[in-house]
Amino acid sequence: MAKTKEAAQLSYEQALSELKKIAEAIENESVSIDELADKVKRASELVEYCKEKLRNTEAELDKVIGKMGK
């Protein structure tokens, strides 16, 4: 995944919060047609970033839990 520099500097919670704000703005139709493509692109980047963070966390937890079982 090609991470944007801005997304890479966010915590999971910050990325999720920004994603929720974008979704809310689109749902409330407060995004102009000129901004829509950029907002959807940013939302897509944030979704991928959050998915990657979750996958990495899951892998780390699996390692820790695996070591506990030994």
Protein Blocks (a to p, Z undefined) as FASTA:
>chain_A
ZZdfklmmpcfklmmmmmmmmmmmmmnopacfklmmmmmmmmmmmmmmmmmmmmmmmmmm
mmmmmmmmZZ
